[in-house]
């Protein structure tokens, strides 16, 4: 899990790229799901999923977000048990602001 304050997406509006910031509606940290690959070069890949309705207005995917109450489950569950967490969070959790 990668803690973050949010992420940006850009949308073309009348030929102009406009930046939007996505954050938790309560302005608490978000946790993006990720996989760490350690080999010759260490790589970190964040996981994405189909967007919720709010995010779909801006992009065709969104980060997989792990809610704080799901953190222990994320770290302790088997890979097969994690699938329910790989979906979009509800619209109410995300706040979108221009700029």
Backbone as XML, in Angstrom:
<?xml version="1.0"?>
<chain id="A" units="angstrom">
  <residue number="1" name="UNK">
    <atom name="N" x="0.844" y="-1.174" z="0.000"/>
    <atom name="CA" x="0.000" y="0.000" z="0.000"/>
    <atom name="C" x="0.888" y="1.235" z="0.000"/>
  </residue>
  <residue number="2" name="UNK">
    <atom name="N" x="0.487" y="2.199" z="-0.816"/>
    <atom name="CA" x="1.232" y="3.445" z="-0.940"/>
    <atom name="C" x="0.394" y="4.595" z="-0.414"/>
  </residue>
  <residue number="3" name="UNK">
    <atom name="N" x="0.776" y="5.199" z="0.688"/>
    <atom name="CA" x="-0.003" y="6.336" z="1.178"/>
    <atom name="C" x="0.184" y="7.533" z="0.254"/>
  </residue>
  <residue number="4" name="UNK">
    <atom name="N" x="-0.892" y="8.261" z="0.039"/>
    <atom name="CA" x="-0.816" y="9.463" z="-0.805"/>
    <atom name="C" x="-1.937" y="10.421" z="-0.416"/>
  </residue>
  <residue number="5" name="UNK">
    <atom name="N" x="-1.760" y="11.662" z="-0.791"/>
    <atom name="CA" x="-2.816" y="12.644" z="-0.536"/>
    <atom name="C" x="-3.839" y="12.654" z="-1.662"/>
  </residue>
  <residue number="6" name="UNK">
    <atom name="N" x="-3.501" y="12.065" z="-2.800"/>
    <atom name="CA" x="-4.405" y="12.008" z="-3.940"/>
    <atom name="C" x="-3.633" y="11.783" z="-5.220"/>
  </residue>
  <residue number="7" name="UNK">
    <atom name="N" x="-4.298" y="11.971" z="-6.342"/>
    <atom name="CA" x="-3.657" y="11.828" z="-7.646"/>
    <atom name="C" x="-4.290" y="12.800" z="-8.621"/>
  </residue>
  <residue number="8" name="UNK">
    <atom name="N" x="-3.598" y="13.029" z="-9.734"/>
    <atom name="CA" x="-4.062" y="13.961" z="-10.763"/>
    <atom name="C" x="-4.464" y="13.216" z="-12.025"/>
  </residue>
  <residue number="9" name="UNK">
    <atom name="N" x="-5.432" y="13.742" z="-12.695"/>
    <atom name="CA" x="-5.817" y="13.318" z="-14.046"/>
    <atom name="C" x="-6.022" y="14.582" z="-14.870"/>
  </residue>
  <residue number="10" name="UNK">
    <atom name="N" x="-5.752" y="14.477" z="-16.158"/>
    <atom name="CA" x="-5.959" y="15.601" z="-17.067"/>
    <atom name="C" x="-7.070" y="15.233" z="-18.037"/>
  </residue>
  <residue number="11" name="UNK">
    <atom name="N" x="-7.870" y="16.232" z="-18.386"/>
    <atom name="CA" x="-8.974" y="16.026" z="-19.321"/>
    <atom name="C" x="-8.918" y="17.124" z="-20.369"/>
  </residue>
  <residue number="12" name="UNK">
    <atom name="N" x="-9.145" y="16.736" z="-21.627"/>
    <atom name="CA" x="-9.177" y="17.697" z="-22.724"/>
    <atom name="C" x="-10.545" y="18.369" z="-22.732"/>
  </residue>
  <residue number="13" name="UNK">
    <atom name="N" x="-10.533" y="19.686" z="-22.548"/>
    <atom name="CA" x="-11.774" y="20.457" z="-22.545"/>
    <atom name="C" x="-11.635" y="21.588" z="-23.552"/>
  </residue>
  <residue number="14" name="UNK">
    <atom name="N" x="-12.361" y="21.473" z="-24.654"/>
    <atom name="CA" x="-12.318" y="22.471" z="-25.729"/>
    <atom name="C" x="-10.890" y="22.700" z="-26.216"/>
  </residue>
  <residue number="15" name="UNK">
    <atom name="N" x="-10.138" y="21.605" z="-26.362"/>
    <atom name="CA" x="-8.783" y="21.691" z="-26.876"/>
    <atom name="C" x="-7.729" y="22.088" z="-25.859"/>
  </residue>
  <residue number="16" name="UNK">
    <atom name="N" x="-8.106" y="22.228" z="-24.601"/>
    <atom name="CA" x="-7.175" y="22.607" z="-23.542"/>
    <atom name="C" x="-7.109" y="21.481" z="-22.518"/>
  </residue>
  <residue number="17" name="UNK">
    <atom name="N" x="-5.878" y="21.089" z="-22.133"/>
    <atom name="CA" x="-5.724" y="20.073" z="-21.094"/>
    <atom name="C" x="-5.939" y="20.719" z="-19.733"/>
  </residue>
  <residue number="18" name="UNK">
    <atom name="N" x="-6.927" y="20.198" z="-19.007"/>
    <atom name="CA" x="-7.269" y="20.727" z="-17.686"/>
    <atom name="C" x="-6.936" y="19.659" z="-16.643"/>
  </residue>
  <residue number="19" name="UNK">
    <atom name="N" x="-6.234" y="20.070" z="-15.588"/>
    <atom name="CA" x="-5.796" y="19.157" z="-14.534"/>
    <atom name="C" x="-6.838" y="19.111" z="-13.413"/>
  </residue>
  <residue number="20" name="UNK">
    <atom name="N" x="-7.097" y="17.887" z="-12.918"/>
    <atom name="CA" x="-8.016" y="17.665" z="-11.809"/>
    <atom name="C" x="-7.315" y="16.850" z="-10.726"/>
  </residue>
  <residue number="21" name="UNK">
    <atom name="N" x="-7.589" y="17.210" z="-9.471"/>
    <atom name="CA" x="-7.007" y="16.514" z="-8.331"/>
    <atom name="C" x="-8.079" y="15.662" z="-7.664"/>
  </residue>
  <residue number="22" name="UNK">
    <atom name="N" x="-7.746" y="14.414" z="-7.405"/>
    <atom name="CA" x="-8.641" y="13.444" z="-6.774"/>
    <atom name="C" x="-8.093" y="13.147" z="-5.381"/>
  </residue>
  <residue number="23" name="UNK">
    <atom name="N" x="-8.932" y="13.335" z="-4.359"/>
    <atom name="CA" x="-8.508" y="13.092" z="-2.994"/>
    <atom name="C" x="-9.663" y="12.491" z="-2.210"/>
  </residue>
  <residue number="24" name="UNK">
    <atom name="N" x="-9.368" y="12.061" z="-0.984"/>
    <atom name="CA" x="-10.410" y="11.537" z="-0.113"/>
    <atom name="C" x="-11.335" y="12.694" z="0.254"/>
  </residue>
  <residue number="25" name="UNK">
    <atom name="N" x="-12.633" y="12.458" z="0.253"/>
    <atom name="CA" x="-13.609" y="13.507" z="0.552"/>
    <atom name="C" x="-13.397" y="14.111" z="1.938"/>
  </residue>
  <residue number="26" name="UNK">
    <atom name="N" x="-12.846" y="13.338" z="2.866"/>
    <atom name="CA" x="-12.572" y="13.833" z="4.214"/>
    <atom name="C" x="-11.134" y="14.331" z="4.361"/>
  </residue>
  <residue number="27" name="UNK">
    <atom name="N" x="-10.425" y="14.415" z="3.268"/>
    <atom name="CA" x="-9.036" y="14.886" z="3.212"/>
    <atom name="C" x="-8.115" y="14.109" z="4.161"/>
  </residue>
  <residue number="28" name="UNK">
    <atom name="N" x="-8.347" y="12.818" z="4.248"/>
    <atom name="CA" x="-7.443" y="11.922" z="4.974"/>
    <atom name="C" x="-6.622" y="11.175" z="3.926"/>
  </residue>
  <residue number="29" name="UNK">
    <atom name="N" x="-5.514" y="10.557" z="4.316"/>
    <atom name="CA" x="-4.694" y="9.858" z="3.319"/>
    <atom name="C" x="-5.461" y="8.757" z="2.590"/>
  </residue>
  <residue number="30" name="UNK">
    <atom name="N" x="-5.083" y="8.567" z="1.345"/>
    <atom name="CA" x="-5.555" y="7.435" z="0.555"/>
    <atom name="C" x="-4.419" y="6.418" z="0.507"/>
  </residue>
  <residue number="31" name="UNK">
    <atom name="N" x="-4.761" y="5.176" z="0.255"/>
    <atom name="CA" x="-3.759" y="4.125" z="0.147"/>
    <atom name="C" x="-3.954" y="3.409" z="-1.184"/>
  </residue>
  <residue number="32" name="UNK">
    <atom name="N" x="-2.998" y="3.583" z="-2.090"/>
    <atom name="CA" x="-3.056" y="2.912" z="-3.387"/>
    <atom name="C" x="-2.468" y="1.510" z="-3.258"/>
  </residue>
  <residue number="33" name="UNK">
    <atom name="N" x="-3.115" y="0.553" z="-3.883"/>
    <atom name="CA" x="-2.596" y="-0.814" z="-3.909"/>
    <atom name="C" x="-1.423" y="-0.862" z="-4.873"/>
  </residue>
  <residue number="34" name="UNK">
    <atom name="N" x="-0.405" y="-1.597" z="-4.511"/>
    <atom name="CA" x="0.762" y="-1.706" z="-5.367"/>
    <atom name="C" x="1.462" y="-3.035" z="-5.193"/>
  </residue>
  <residue number="35" name="UNK">
    <atom name="N" x="2.334" y="-3.306" z="-6.142"/>
    <atom name="CA" x="3.155" y="-4.513" z="-6.097"/>
    <atom name="C" x="4.605" y="-4.073" z="-6.262"/>
  </residue>
  <residue number="36" name="UNK">
    <atom name="N" x="5.466" y="-4.561" z="-5.376"/>
    <atom name="CA" x="6.887" y="-4.248" z="-5.428"/>
    <atom name="C" x="7.617" y="-5.416" z="-6.065"/>
  </residue>
  <residue number="37" name="UNK">
    <atom name="N" x="8.344" y="-5.140" z="-7.142"/>
    <atom name="CA" x="9.165" y="-6.140" z="-7.813"/>
    <atom name="C" x="10.619" y="-5.834" z="-7.486"/>
  </residue>
  <residue number="38" name="UNK">
    <atom name="N" x="11.306" y="-6.797" z="-6.902"/>
    <atom name="CA" x="12.711" y="-6.596" z="-6.589"/>
    <atom name="C" x="13.543" y="-7.559" z="-7.412"/>
  </residue>
  <residue number="39" name="UNK">
    <atom name="N" x="14.295" y="-6.984" z="-8.336"/>
    <atom name="CA" x="15.224" y="-7.736" z="-9.172"/>
    <atom name="C" x="16.380" y="-6.795" z="-9.462"/>
  </residue>
  <residue number="40" name="UNK">
    <atom name="N" x="17.003" y="-6.846" z="-10.643"/>
    <atom name="CA" x="18.131" y="-5.947" z="-10.913"/>
    <atom name="C" x="17.777" y="-4.498" z="-10.581"/>
  </residue>
  <residue number="41" name="UNK">
    <atom name="N" x="16.577" y="-4.107" z="-10.945"/>
    <atom name="CA" x="16.061" y="-2.775" z="-10.625"/>
    <atom name="C" x="14.778" y="-2.971" z="-9.823"/>
  </residue>
  <residue number="42" name="UNK">
    <atom name="N" x="14.663" y="-2.276" z="-8.722"/>
    <atom name="CA" x="13.431" y="-2.356" z="-7.943"/>
    <atom name="C" x="12.366" y="-1.522" z="-8.632"/>
  </residue>
  <residue number="43" name="UNK">
    <atom name="N" x="11.190" y="-2.107" z="-8.817"/>
    <atom name="CA" x="10.084" y="-1.414" z="-9.478"/>
    <atom name="C" x="8.843" y="-1.487" z="-8.604"/>
  </residue>
  <residue number="44" name="UNK">
    <atom name="N" x="8.113" y="-0.407" z="-8.583"/>
    <atom name="CA" x="6.847" y="-0.355" z="-7.867"/>
    <atom name="C" x="5.750" y="-0.059" z="-8.881"/>
  </residue>
  <residue number="45" name="UNK">
    <atom name="N" x="4.748" y="-0.902" z="-8.915"/>
    <atom name="CA" x="3.647" y="-0.758" z="-9.852"/>
    <atom name="C" x="2.376" y="-0.536" z="-9.043"/>
  </residue>
  <residue number="46" name="UNK">
    <atom name="N" x="1.656" y="0.542" z="-9.341"/>
    <atom name="CA" x="0.366" y="0.749" z="-8.690"/>
    <atom name="C" x="-0.713" y="0.042" z="-9.509"/>
  </residue>
  <residue number="47" name="UNK">
    <atom name="N" x="-1.670" y="-0.525" z="-8.826"/>
    <atom name="CA" x="-2.745" y="-1.266" z="-9.485"/>
    <atom name="C" x="-3.889" y="-0.327" z="-9.829"/>
  </residue>
  <residue number="48" name="UNK">
    <atom name="N" x="-4.525" y="-0.577" z="-10.960"/>
    <atom name="CA" x="-5.677" y="0.219" z="-11.378"/>
    <atom name="C" x="-6.877" y="-0.696" z="-11.612"/>
  </residue>
  <residue number="49" name="UNK">
    <atom name="N" x="-8.040" y="-0.065" z="-11.684"/>
    <atom name="CA" x="-9.289" y="-0.800" z="-11.885"/>
    <atom name="C" x="-10.244" y="0.063" z="-12.700"/>
  </residue>
  <residue number="50" name="UNK">
    <atom name="N" x="-11.389" y="-0.505" z="-13.040"/>
    <atom name="CA" x="-12.440" y="0.268" z="-13.699"/>
    <atom name="C" x="-12.836" y="1.414" z="-12.770"/>
  </residue>
  <residue number="51" name="UNK">
    <atom name="N" x="-13.069" y="2.598" z="-13.296"/>
    <atom name="CA" x="-13.383" y="3.734" z="-12.425"/>
    <atom name="C" x="-14.805" y="3.683" z="-11.878"/>
  </residue>
  <residue number="52" name="UNK">
    <atom name="N" x="-15.001" y="4.351" z="-10.744"/>
    <atom name="CA" x="-16.361" y="4.561" z="-10.273"/>
    <atom name="C" x="-16.993" y="5.636" z="-11.166"/>
  </residue>
  <residue number="53" name="UNK">
    <atom name="N" x="-18.246" y="5.920" z="-10.984"/>
    <atom name="CA" x="-18.954" y="6.852" z="-11.875"/>
    <atom name="C" x="-18.331" y="8.254" z="-11.852"/>
  </residue>
  <residue number="54" name="UNK">
    <atom name="N" x="-17.916" y="8.721" z="-10.690"/>
    <atom name="CA" x="-17.329" y="10.057" z="-10.582"/>
    <atom name="C" x="-16.003" y="10.139" z="-11.341"/>
  </residue>
  <residue number="55" name="UNK">
    <atom name="N" x="-15.145" y="9.149" z="-11.156"/>
    <atom name="CA" x="-13.834" y="9.158" z="-11.812"/>
    <atom name="C" x="-13.927" y="8.868" z="-13.308"/>
  </residue>
  <residue number="56" name="UNK">
    <atom name="N" x="-14.946" y="8.126" z="-13.724"/>
    <atom name="CA" x="-15.105" y="7.777" z="-15.134"/>
    <atom name="C" x="-15.304" y="9.004" z="-16.018"/>
  </residue>
  <residue number="57" name="UNK">
    <atom name="N" x="-15.744" y="10.104" z="-15.445"/>
    <atom name="CA" x="-15.907" y="11.344" z="-16.205"/>
    <atom name="C" x="-14.554" y="11.911" z="-16.640"/>
  </residue>
  <residue number="58" name="UNK">
    <atom name="N" x="-13.464" y="11.431" z="-16.009"/>
    <atom name="CA" x="-12.149" y="11.991" z="-16.251"/>
    <atom name="C" x="-11.159" y="11.005" z="-16.854"/>
  </residue>
  <residue number="59" name="UNK">
    <atom name="N" x="-11.329" y="9.710" z="-16.572"/>
    <atom name="CA" x="-10.357" y="8.726" z="-17.053"/>
    <atom name="C" x="-10.999" y="7.349" z="-17.121"/>
  </residue>
  <residue number="60" name="UNK">
    <atom name="N" x="-10.425" y="6.475" z="-17.950"/>
    <atom name="CA" x="-10.985" y="5.141" z="-18.137"/>
    <atom name="C" x="-10.563" y="4.145" z="-17.056"/>
  </residue>
  <residue number="61" name="UNK">
    <atom name="N" x="-9.709" y="4.582" z="-16.134"/>
    <atom name="CA" x="-9.323" y="3.736" z="-15.007"/>
    <atom name="C" x="-9.011" y="4.630" z="-13.809"/>
  </residue>
  <residue number="62" name="UNK">
    <atom name="N" x="-8.873" y="3.986" z="-12.645"/>
    <atom name="CA" x="-8.506" y="4.710" z="-11.430"/>
    <atom name="C" x="-7.649" y="3.789" z="-10.577"/>
  </residue>
  <residue number="63" name="UNK">
    <atom name="N" x="-6.910" y="4.344" z="-9.620"/>
    <atom name="CA" x="-6.118" y="3.475" z="-8.746"/>
    <atom name="C" x="-7.005" y="2.577" z="-7.902"/>
  </residue>
  <residue number="64" name="UNK">
    <atom name="N" x="-6.500" y="1.392" z="-7.608"/>
    <atom name="CA" x="-7.152" y="0.554" z="-6.602"/>
    <atom name="C" x="-6.807" y="1.184" z="-5.263"/>
  </residue>
  <residue number="65" name="UNK">
    <atom name="N" x="-7.830" y="1.569" z="-4.524"/>
    <atom name="CA" x="-7.638" y="2.231" z="-3.233"/>
    <atom name="C" x="-8.028" y="1.283" z="-2.110"/>
  </residue>
  <residue number="66" name="UNK">
    <atom name="N" x="-7.143" y="1.158" z="-1.141"/>
    <atom name="CA" x="-7.401" y="0.333" z="0.031"/>
    <atom name="C" x="-7.812" y="1.264" z="1.162"/>
  </residue>
  <residue number="67" name="UNK">
    <atom name="N" x="-8.983" y="1.069" z="1.696"/>
    <atom name="CA" x="-9.471" y="1.906" z="2.793"/>
    <atom name="C" x="-8.723" y="1.555" z="4.078"/>
  </residue>
  <residue number="68" name="UNK">
    <atom name="N" x="-8.548" y="2.521" z="4.979"/>
    <atom name="CA" x="-7.793" y="2.242" z="6.213"/>
    <atom name="C" x="-8.307" y="1.013" z="6.964"/>
  </residue>
  <residue number="69" name="UNK">
    <atom name="N" x="-9.608" y="0.825" z="6.995"/>
    <atom name="CA" x="-10.164" y="-0.324" z="7.710"/>
    <atom name="C" x="-9.898" y="-1.653" z="6.995"/>
  </residue>
  <residue number="70" name="UNK">
    <atom name="N" x="-9.407" y="-1.606" z="5.752"/>
    <atom name="CA" x="-9.072" y="-2.811" z="4.989"/>
    <atom name="C" x="-7.576" y="-3.123" z="5.010"/>
  </residue>
  <residue number="71" name="UNK">
    <atom name="N" x="-6.772" y="-2.274" z="5.628"/>
    <atom name="CA" x="-5.314" y="-2.394" z="5.553"/>
    <atom name="C" x="-4.813" y="-3.731" z="6.101"/>
  </residue>
  <residue number="72" name="UNK">
    <atom name="N" x="-5.246" y="-4.117" z="7.276"/>
    <atom name="CA" x="-4.770" y="-5.379" z="7.852"/>
    <atom name="C" x="-5.169" y="-6.566" z="6.980"/>
  </residue>
  <residue number="73" name="UNK">
    <atom name="N" x="-6.372" y="-6.518" z="6.436"/>
    <atom name="CA" x="-6.816" y="-7.588" z="5.535"/>
    <atom name="C" x="-5.908" y="-7.639" z="4.298"/>
  </residue>
  <residue number="74" name="UNK">
    <atom name="N" x="-5.581" y="-6.473" z="3.722"/>
    <atom name="CA" x="-4.726" y="-6.397" z="2.535"/>
    <atom name="C" x="-3.371" y="-7.065" z="2.809"/>
  </residue>
  <residue number="75" name="UNK">
    <atom name="N" x="-2.803" y="-6.805" z="3.953"/>
    <atom name="CA" x="-1.478" y="-7.341" z="4.259"/>
    <atom name="C" x="-1.493" y="-8.804" z="4.685"/>
  </residue>
  <residue number="76" name="UNK">
    <atom name="N" x="-2.607" y="-9.279" z="5.202"/>
    <atom name="CA" x="-2.638" y="-10.630" z="5.772"/>
    <atom name="C" x="-3.400" y="-11.663" z="4.960"/>
  </residue>
  <residue number="77" name="UNK">
    <atom name="N" x="-4.188" y="-11.246" z="3.998"/>
    <atom name="CA" x="-4.987" y="-12.195" z="3.205"/>
    <atom name="C" x="-4.125" y="-12.855" z="2.131"/>
  </residue>
  <residue number="78" name="UNK">
    <atom name="N" x="-4.578" y="-14.010" z="1.671"/>
    <atom name="CA" x="-3.898" y="-14.657" z="0.549"/>
    <atom name="C" x="-4.241" y="-13.897" z="-0.732"/>
  </residue>
  <residue number="79" name="UNK">
    <atom name="N" x="-3.475" y="-14.105" z="-1.758"/>
    <atom name="CA" x="-3.703" y="-13.437" z="-3.038"/>
    <atom name="C" x="-5.123" y="-13.695" z="-3.536"/>
  </residue>
  <residue number="80" name="UNK">
    <atom name="N" x="-5.588" y="-14.917" z="-3.409"/>
    <atom name="CA" x="-6.933" y="-15.266" z="-3.873"/>
    <atom name="C" x="-8.026" y="-14.523" z="-3.111"/>
  </residue>
  <residue number="81" name="UNK">
    <atom name="N" x="-7.765" y="-14.155" z="-1.868"/>
    <atom name="CA" x="-8.764" y="-13.470" z="-1.043"/>
    <atom name="C" x="-8.809" y="-11.962" z="-1.288"/>
  </residue>
  <residue number="82" name="UNK">
    <atom name="N" x="-7.865" y="-11.425" z="-2.038"/>
    <atom name="CA" x="-7.789" y="-9.982" z="-2.247"/>
    <atom name="C" x="-8.674" y="-9.466" z="-3.376"/>
  </residue>
  <residue number="83" name="UNK">
    <atom name="N" x="-9.165" y="-10.342" z="-4.214"/>
    <atom name="CA" x="-9.943" y="-9.913" z="-5.375"/>
    <atom name="C" x="-11.078" y="-8.936" z="-5.050"/>
  </residue>
  <residue number="84" name="UNK">
    <atom name="N" x="-11.839" y="-9.112" z="-3.958"/>
    <atom name="CA" x="-12.911" y="-8.144" z="-3.667"/>
    <atom name="C" x="-12.409" y="-6.714" z="-3.444"/>
  </residue>
  <residue number="85" name="UNK">
    <atom name="N" x="-11.138" y="-6.559" z="-3.081"/>
    <atom name="CA" x="-10.598" y="-5.217" z="-2.856"/>
    <atom name="C" x="-10.112" y="-4.551" z="-4.142"/>
  </residue>
  <residue number="86" name="UNK">
    <atom name="N" x="-10.104" y="-5.270" z="-5.247"/>
    <atom name="CA" x="-9.554" y="-4.746" z="-6.501"/>
    <atom name="C" x="-10.586" y="-4.018" z="-7.346"/>
  </residue>
  <residue number="87" name="UNK">
    <atom name="N" x="-11.623" y="-3.512" z="-6.717"/>
    <atom name="CA" x="-12.672" y="-2.771" z="-7.414"/>
    <atom name="C" x="-12.639" y="-1.311" z="-6.964"/>
  </residue>
  <residue number="88" name="UNK">
    <atom name="N" x="-13.382" y="-0.477" z="-7.644"/>
    <atom name="CA" x="-13.409" y="0.955" z="-7.336"/>
    <atom name="C" x="-14.119" y="1.218" z="-6.010"/>
  </residue>
  <residue number="89" name="UNK">
    <atom name="N" x="-13.613" y="2.203" z="-5.283"/>
    <atom name="CA" x="-14.302" y="2.652" z="-4.067"/>
    <atom name="C" x="-15.535" y="3.440" z="-4.487"/>
  </residue>
  <residue number="90" name="UNK">
    <atom name="N" x="-16.436" y="3.672" z="-3.558"/>
    <atom name="CA" x="-17.669" y="4.396" z="-3.881"/>
    <atom name="C" x="-17.387" y="5.861" z="-4.221"/>
  </residue>
  <residue number="91" name="UNK">
    <atom name="N" x="-18.286" y="6.448" z="-4.993"/>
    <atom name="CA" x="-18.154" y="7.848" z="-5.405"/>
    <atom name="C" x="-18.009" y="8.793" z="-4.222"/>
  </residue>
  <residue number="92" name="UNK">
    <atom name="N" x="-18.707" y="8.487" z="-3.125"/>
    <atom name="CA" x="-18.732" y="9.397" z="-1.981"/>
    <atom name="C" x="-17.368" y="9.575" z="-1.326"/>
  </residue>
  <residue number="93" name="UNK">
    <atom name="N" x="-16.473" y="8.629" z="-1.525"/>
    <atom name="CA" x="-15.149" y="8.694" z="-0.900"/>
    <atom name="C" x="-14.240" y="9.688" z="-1.622"/>
  </residue>
  <residue number="94" name="UNK">
    <atom name="N" x="-14.495" y="9.921" z="-2.912"/>
    <atom name="CA" x="-13.594" y="10.746" z="-3.725"/>
    <atom name="C" x="-14.124" y="12.164" z="-3.908"/>
  </residue>
  <residue number="95" name="UNK">
    <atom name="N" x="-13.248" y="13.120" z="-3.700"/>
    <atom name="CA" x="-13.533" y="14.530" z="-3.984"/>
    <atom name="C" x="-12.651" y="14.944" z="-5.161"/>
  </residue>
  <residue number="96" name="UNK">
    <atom name="N" x="-13.241" y="15.618" z="-6.140"/>
    <atom name="CA" x="-12.504" y="16.059" z="-7.328"/>
    <atom name="C" x="-12.514" y="17.579" z="-7.378"/>
  </residue>
  <residue number="97" name="UNK">
    <atom name="N" x="-11.324" y="18.163" z="-7.543"/>
    <atom name="CA" x="-11.229" y="19.602" z="-7.682"/>
    <atom name="C" x="-10.376" y="19.948" z="-8.890"/>
  </residue>
  <residue number="98" name="UNK">
    <atom name="N" x="-10.719" y="21.038" z="-9.524"/>
    <atom name="CA" x="-9.981" y="21.495" z="-10.704"/>
    <atom name="C" x="-8.686" y="22.162" z="-10.245"/>
  </residue>
  <residue number="99" name="UNK">
    <atom name="N" x="-7.612" y="21.858" z="-10.980"/>
    <atom name="CA" x="-6.372" y="22.570" z="-10.745"/>
    <atom name="C" x="-5.339" y="21.779" z="-10.120"/>
  </residue>
</chain>
